[in-house]
């Protein structure tokens, strides 16, 4: 049985490649371009949504109609977040970073996302004494 399998395999490899019609390649190329266009559109929408999410805490006091003192808004803005909220925001930033790298975004576009990611991580870590940070 192995010998017949090998013979069939050799026979199939010896066959010439079939000529495919040009219309088929045009359809395949058109579908590939459409898929790439939709993907770029989705990635752009994701980046805009992420920027809006990151800007919301900063811009919220400007649009707040209450008469609370300015310091109150800042204190409430920096209230501790749950680990789940931090993880959700971190995943959104990571997704936007990957999308930016996939589409070949410039350093000027990527740098603020890294800053936001690092600030998010720095704010979510509990501070430890220096002796615990650098074990020797």
Secondary structure, DSSP 8 states (H G I E B T S, - for coil): -HHHHHHHHHHHHHS------HHHHHHHHHHHHHHHHHHHHHHHHHHHHHHHHHHHHHHHHHH--S---HHHHHHHHT----HHHHHHHHHHHHHHHHHHHHTT--HHHHHHHHHHHHHHHHHHS----HHHHS--
